[in-house]
Amino acid sequence: MPVTKGVKDLIAEARERITTLSLAEAKAKLDSPDTIFVDIRDIRELEREGMIPNALHAPRGMLEFWVDPESPYHKPIFAEDKAFVLYCASAWRSSLATAALVDMGQSRVSHIEGGFKAWKEAGLPVAEKAGKR
């Protein structure tokens, strides 16, 4: 069966309706007690590359389940009155994940332009993978 809508189309559609933060905007939120950075990459990526300091690791495959309070996998941190800034390696997965959370009713969610790769290349703070939050 042929693909009728590719990944590039899905990402472009998501980006039309989500908030994308520049690296400078994201860095400005880094120490805000009102903001939680959420790393949606695979655990192996975190172990290999590091992560944004104090970010919460929420694997992409579990994100919606962790956010939904009706899910048996719900994580209470996602019910807090906080802004969530998602990121992945290059802002593809985070675009789709941010759109999914918007669809779920999250109004204070955004993602980082260029993802962790751009963050790291810009010389912004990087920490080793932290323990569970």
N, C-alpha and C positions, 0 to 999 in steps of 0.2 A: 504494500500500500504506500503510495507516494506521500511525502510530507507536504501539506498544503500551506502551512505557516511555520516558518523556521524560527530558530532561536533568535536570530537578529530581529525578526519582526516582533516576537514576543517582548524582547528587551526594549525595543523602540516604543512599543505601545505602553509598556509599564512606565517608562521614563516620561511619557507625556502627562502622567497623572500622579507622580510622586515628587517628593522634595529631595533634591540632590544638593548636598553641602560641598562647597569647595574645601580644599585641604585647610585653608586658613580658618574658615567657618567651623570646621570640625575641631581643629586644634583649640580654638577659643572655648569650646564646650568641654574640653578634656577634664578640667578640674571642677566642673559644675556638679554640685550635689544633686541637681535636678535632672541630670543626664546619665544614661547608662549606655555605654558602647557595647555592641553585641557582635561578636565574631562568629560568623556562620560557616566558617571553613571547616574542612575535615580535620580531625585531631592531628593527623600526620603533618598537615601544613603548619599548624601551630607549633608542633615540636621542632620542625625543620626551620621555620622562618621567624618564630616569635610572634608577639601579638601587641596590640596597643595596651599600654599599662592599665591595669584594673578592669579590662574588658571582661564581659561575661561570655563564656563559650556556649553557644546554643547551636548544635549541628543543624544544618539546613534541613535535613530530613525530619527533624523533630520540632522545628520552630513553631509551626501552627499548633501542634499538640501541646506544647509548653505554654503558649499564649492563651489558649481557650480554657476558661475556668471550668467548663463542663467536661473537659478531657481528663481521663484518669492520670495523664502525664503532666498536668498543669503544674507550673512553677510559680509560686506566689510573687516572685520578683516582677513578673509581667503584669500583675494586678496593681502594682504601685503607681502612684500618680507621678510618673517620670516620663521624660522624653527618651526615646530609644534611637540610637544611631547605629544602623547595621553596616557591616562591611564584610567583604570577601576578598579574594585575591585581586580581581580586576574590575569589580563593580557590575559584573553580569549577574551572578547569583543574588547579590544584594538588591539589584534592581527588581528582580522577580519576587524576592522575599518581602521587600518593602511594599510592593503592590499587593501581595497576599495579605499583609497585615492591615493595609488600608481597607481592603475588601472585608476584613474581619471587624472593622470599626475602629481601629487604632488611628487616632488623629495626630498624635505626637510621635511620628516615626519618620525617619529619613535615612539616607545612606550617603556614603562618602564617594565623591567623584574620583575615579581611578583606583579605588580600593586600597588594600594594604600595600600593594606593590608601589603605587604612587606615594603613599604615606612614607614608606621606608626610603624610597629614592629621594624624597624631599628632606631626609634627615630628621624627621619627626620622631618622638620618643617610641622606643620599642622595648618590650620586656620579654623575658622568657615566659613560656606557658605557665600560667598560675594554676593553683588547685581549684577544685570546684567551688562555686559561689552559691 
